[in-house]
Every structure is written in structure tokens, then in C-alpha cells.
Amino acid sequence: GEEVAQTPKHLVRGEGQKAKLYCAPIKGHSYVFWYQQVLKNEFKFLISFQNENVFDETGMPKERFSAKCLPNSPCSLEIQATKLEDSAVYFCASSQYGRVPYGYTFGSGTRLTVV
Amino acid sequence: AQSVTQPDIHITVSEGASLELRCNYSYGATPYLFWYVQSPGQGLQLLLKYFSGDTLVQGIKGFEAEFKRSQSSFNLRKPSVHWSDAAEYFCAVPTAMNSGGSNYKLTFGKGTLLTVNP
């Protein structure tokens, strides 16, 4: 389809529980990006993929966060043991090209609330 | 590294009034620049982008932006605001992900919240 589909829209987890978020990029888009929006405004880049290969993961808190993009499956972002500070909206974007991001399309986000 | 600054956290305008949202960039060469809008509970929608050429860029929903190198600015404008324009607006610049500079991620400003009064 022509939209980036993120599921679920809302997710509530108790502190220490696992959270898993999904993103289906637009068909034909080779690049997938995950961003975390905290404090309502600030966007933090987490990780990017080119097909199933990690391209840049400089923003990932690696001790608890992991992500995958496998062929014929939605991409996923997993938080093993959630903390209160992980509460945020997580956005996924896909792009046909990585060279210049004029083709970015964002999903509508998953709101994670850690209680 | 490239970055953008949005000096105004919150702006309120009356419906029908003109609008200008500020964005300043820090980059030596000619940057690529973007404006996105985020409506409540929604994702980010691209309003317009600047790559090169004409410094006045037209976007969707009646928005435009002007690239001014002398002021390091890329301000977003709309001549007459509608109530449906109430949203958060983000300026963004690509940041290279690798040393070759051939692949990019987006770096966002902190956003400007637009409130429209009837």
C-alpha cells in the first residue's frame, strides 16, 4: 500500500515488561527508519535499515532495544525490559532511497506508555 | 553536524491572519531543508522541501517557504490560516549516516505549536 502501517496504535506496559512494535513499510521502499518522540516534541533517531541490514544504529540504547527487518515480514522494534523513560511515541518511516530523504513517508506512530 | 533551530515554541494566530514560522539552520554548504506538520495523534506529513534552485518553495495546503542563505533561514509562511492548520510544525535537515555522506537520516527541530483562534 501507499502508507506506512504501524501497529499497535497504543501500547501500555508495566515497568520491566517487554514491548514490541511493528512497522510495515510501503511496498518497494528499501529503507526503514525508527524515531522516538519524547516530551511531545523532540525526535530522536534510533535506527535505520536498508532492506534487512542495519544501516545506522547510533541512536539505539542497545542494552534493551533491538530491531529487525526481515523479508516478507513487518519490521519490528522491541524493548526487552521497559522503563518509565521509554514512554514516547515511536514513529517508523520508509523511503525508496537513502541518498536524500525526499521520499520519506511516516507512519502514524505507536504510543507506548510505561506504568 | 547539520542542525535546525525553531526559536518559537508556541504561536497563536487568528483564523484568516497570515502566518510565519521560523527555522534557522546551521550548515556551511547549501542544505536540503524540510517542513513537516504533525496534527494531534497523527504522524508527520511533509509540507514542502528545498533542495536547490528557486528559493521560494511551494508546498501543500497553501504553505510556502523561502530559503535565505544570508539569514540561514527557511521560514514557513501561509497568507491566510485556517482552523485546521492548528498543529505542530517541524523543520528538519538531513544528516549523513555514513562517512561517505551518501545516505541520510533526518534531524528535527524542536517544533512550533500553532494555535488558531476563531
Interface residues (C-beta under 8 A of the other chain):
Chain A: V4 Q6 Y31 F33 Y35 K40 N41 E42 F43 F45 S48 Q50 F55 D56 F91 A93 G98 R99 V100 P101 Y102 Y104 F106 G107 S108 G109
Chain B: Y32 F34 Y36 G41 Q42 G43 L44 Q45 L46 K49 F51 E88 F90 P94 M97 N98 S102 N103 Y104 K105 L106 T107 F108 K110 G111
